[in-house]
Amino acid sequence: MNTDTNTPDGRGAGAALCLSAVVIGALIIAQGSGLFDTRASAEMTTSSAGVSMMTTRSSNTEPLIVVDDRTETLFVYKYDQGRFELWAKHDLPELFNAARARSKGAPRP
């Protein structure tokens, strides 16, 4: 019984199988060479006296992220027109508690 519907001699299935093998092989080579790597990298990090700072590139802006261990606060600043502006401020215990609650399926506070 002939189950191939592409051509009577089954060449369509063989060609599709070969094409799939070539595509999968190309994807394996590209992944192995690091073509699809999108690692997050900090441009600069520093830590002193309970304050940690990090800059990283995000589209067309370069935010400054500051964690103050003493007050357990996260500050995010953006650099705009030659000065830093406070973009966001979060209390770290509240931030982690909210994330923990969401991961367990609880609604947002």
Summary of the structure (lengths in Angstrom):
residues: 109
radius of gyration: 25.8
end to end distance: 63.3
largest distance: 78.5
contacts: 214
relative contact order: 0.08
helix: 31%
strand: 31%
